Amino acid sequence: MSIANTSQSKKLMTLIPAVLFAVASWPNNVQAATAPSCVSLVQSKRVISRAPDRIVATATNSCSGTQRFRMIWAFAADGSCRSIPAGGAFTEERRIGFSPAPYVSELRKC
């Protein structure tokens, strides 16, 4: 968009305060819930010859019932929501490309 187009500039300038207000007015107590402590996470690096190495993350459900959560990855795409029965586990992995290497920063309920 060029600055010379004042019609578009005016529309953008009226939109920005509305977006800022919407973000600022979000309730402070609303947070994404994390998976309970009975769900454990183990991460490791898998070295692959002649291919990019990978970070492997395994979540294990030691709770008494089924848990529904997803892996939130730093520096990579987040995982999809999974239902894991009691005693079950699932694994996700991400390719190590450039630094910093990806890792699971959170197990989030969904």
C-alpha positions in Angstrom: 0.0 0.0 0.0 1.4 3.4 -0.9 1.1 6.4 1.4 -0.2 8.4 -1.6 -3.5 6.5 -1.3 -5.1 8.4 1.5 -8.4 6.5 1.4 -6.7 3.3 2.3 -4.5 5.0 4.9 -7.5 6.5 6.6 -9.2 3.0 6.8 -6.0 1.5 8.2 -5.7 4.3 10.8 -9.3 3.7 12.0 -8.8 0.0 12.2 -5.6 0.0 14.3 -7.2 1.5 17.4 -10.0 -1.0 17.3 -7.6 -3.9 17.1 -5.5 -2.4 19.9 -8.6 -2.0 22.1 -9.7 -5.6 21.4 -6.3 -6.9 22.5 -6.1 -4.6 25.5 -9.6 -5.5 26.7 -9.0 -9.2 26.8 -9.5 -10.5 30.3 -6.3 -10.9 32.3 -7.5 -14.2 33.9 -8.0 -16.0 30.6 -5.1 -18.4 30.0 -4.7 -21.6 28.1 -4.8 -24.5 30.5 -1.8 -26.8 30.5 -2.0 -30.6 30.7 -2.1 -32.0 34.3 1.1 -33.0 36.0 0.3 -36.7 35.6 1.1 -36.2 31.9 4.9 -36.4 31.5 7.1 -35.2 28.6 10.5 -36.6 27.5 12.4 -34.9 24.7 15.5 -36.1 22.9 17.6 -35.6 19.8 17.7 -38.3 17.2 20.7 -38.3 15.0 20.1 -39.5 11.5 23.0 -40.2 9.1 22.7 -38.4 5.8 19.6 -36.6 6.9 18.7 -33.7 9.2 18.6 -34.6 12.8 15.3 -34.5 14.7 13.9 -33.6 18.0 11.7 -36.3 19.4 9.0 -35.6 22.1 7.0 -38.3 23.8 4.1 -37.5 26.1 2.9 -40.2 28.5 -0.5 -40.1 30.3 -0.1 -41.5 33.8 -3.5 -40.0 34.8 -6.4 -42.2 35.8 -8.4 -41.2 32.8 -8.1 -40.1 29.2 -6.4 -36.7 28.6 -6.8 -34.5 25.6 -3.9 -32.2 24.9 -1.5 -31.0 22.2 2.2 -30.2 22.0 3.1 -26.6 21.7 6.4 -26.3 19.9 8.8 -23.4 20.0 10.4 -22.7 16.6 8.2 -25.3 14.8 4.6 -25.9 14.0 2.4 -27.0 16.9 1.0 -30.5 17.1 -2.7 -31.4 16.7 -5.0 -32.2 19.5 -4.8 -35.8 20.7 -6.9 -37.9 23.1 -4.5 -40.2 25.0 -6.0 -43.0 27.2 -4.7 -43.7 30.7 -1.3 -45.4 30.4 -1.0 -44.4 26.7 1.6 -42.2 25.0 2.3 -40.5 21.7 5.3 -39.1 20.0 5.9 -36.2 17.7 9.1 -35.1 16.1 10.4 -32.1 14.3 13.3 -31.7 11.9 16.2 -29.6 13.2 16.8 -27.0 10.5 18.5 -23.8 11.6 19.3 -22.7 15.1 17.5 -22.5 17.5 16.4 -26.1 17.5 12.7 -26.7 18.1 11.4 -28.1 21.4 8.1 -28.6 23.1 7.5 -25.6 25.4 4.1 -26.7 26.7 1.5 -29.5 26.7 -1.8 -27.6 26.3 -5.3 -29.0 27.1 -7.7 -28.9 24.2 
